[in-house]
Amino acid sequence: MLSIERRIAALETSADDGSMKIVIVEAGETDADAMKRVGYSPDAAGVMRVVFISPTDARL
């Protein structure tokens, strides 16, 4: 696994104590898909969704 992938996985699995969660929505993935991938209900409360885009995506 690449360094950035490890960092994202660490963010997504941190704070399992009921505090705010961070879910990274990957390219081609819906918010609901990302929530399911990390084990949360798509309508979970207290979740911050973060979308990373590449410079190429930003130009589109």
C-alpha positions in Angstrom: 0.0 0.0 0.0 1.3 3.4 -0.9 2.1 6.0 1.8 -0.9 8.2 1.0 -3.2 5.1 1.0 -2.0 4.2 4.5 -2.6 7.8 5.7 -6.1 7.9 4.3 -6.9 4.5 5.9 -5.6 5.8 9.2 -7.8 8.9 8.9 -10.9 6.8 8.0 -10.3 4.4 10.9 -9.4 7.0 13.6 -11.7 8.3 16.2 -13.9 5.2 16.5 -15.1 6.5 19.8 -18.2 8.3 18.4 -16.5 11.6 17.5 -16.5 13.1 14.1 -15.4 10.7 11.3 -13.5 11.5 8.1 -14.4 9.6 4.9 -12.4 10.1 1.8 -14.5 9.8 -1.3 -12.3 8.2 -4.0 -12.6 8.9 -7.7 -15.6 7.2 -9.2 -17.1 6.5 -5.8 -20.4 8.0 -4.5 -20.6 9.3 -0.9 -22.8 6.3 0.0 -20.2 3.9 -1.5 -17.4 5.5 0.5 -19.5 5.4 3.7 -20.2 1.6 3.1 -16.5 0.9 2.3 -15.4 2.2 5.7 -18.2 0.6 7.6 -20.7 3.4 8.2 -24.3 3.7 7.3 -24.8 6.1 4.4 -27.0 8.4 6.6 -24.6 8.3 9.6 -24.5 11.5 11.7 -21.3 13.3 12.6 -19.4 12.3 9.5 -17.3 14.8 7.5 -16.8 13.8 3.9 -13.7 15.0 2.1 -13.1 14.8 -1.6 -9.6 14.9 -3.0 -9.3 15.8 -6.7 -6.2 15.8 -8.9 -5.1 18.9 -10.8 -6.4 17.2 -13.9 -9.9 16.8 -12.4 -9.9 20.4 -11.4 -9.4 21.5 -15.0 -12.5 19.6 -16.2 
